[in-house]
Amino acid sequence: MENVIQSLKTGTLVLLFGTMLMACAEKPIQGTDSALQALQTAKQAGAEKYAPESLRVAEDEYQKAQEEIAAQDDTFVMTRNYDGANALLVKVVADAEKAKTEAIANRQLFKTEAEGAVVLAKTSLEEAKNLLAQAPTGKGTQADLQALRGDLQAAETTFAEIEAIMAMEDYIGVKAKAESVQALAARVNEQVAQAIQKTGKHKKA
């Protein structure tokens, strides 16, 4: 009877040990799927543009997890252990969620900044157009005026592109365009003001 009990105990231990080994050797397919889904969700929230560093961390961890999985795949089946890969995949999900949250917040911040930049660009452009209309004309000024008109035309062309970019919700691009318009308008304003000061006169509006 004691031999039977001992055999049962031994068999149970072997079965338990085998189960533990198989658990450790089980490829983390579900964990990989969850990590990929989390990364995709973060990208859909705009993380590639609005939270690139956080997304890069998550993607790097995913790559390391895949390398660890591949390394375990190359070992003897009874010695495989995917615990390290599982831990990395859990971090991928957490960091991808962080990237998603950052992207949503940063996207709203850039939207607000872009809208403000557009308002300033429009105001600057109108000021430049009005001031250029008052620029002194005469001998030796035509070439300068033509260059300023070219700058103003470039600013107007750039400003016209903003609406389409805003429709695509590319707020970083919108802000960059608006700031470019502001810079061109500021240059026109500065040079016209200098011309007026130098000649001491300007055209009547």
Secondary structure, DSSP 8 states (H G I E B T S, - for coil): -HHHHHHHHHHHHHHHHHHHHHHHHS--HHHHHHHHHHHHHHHHTTHHHHSHHHHHHHHHHHHHHHHHHHHHHTS-GGG---HHHHHHHHHHHHHHHHHHHHHHHHHHHHHHHHHHHHHHHHHHHHHHHHHHHT---STTTHHHHHHHHHHHHHHHHHHHHHHHHHHTT-HHHHHHHHHHHHHHHHHHHHHHHHHHHHHT-----
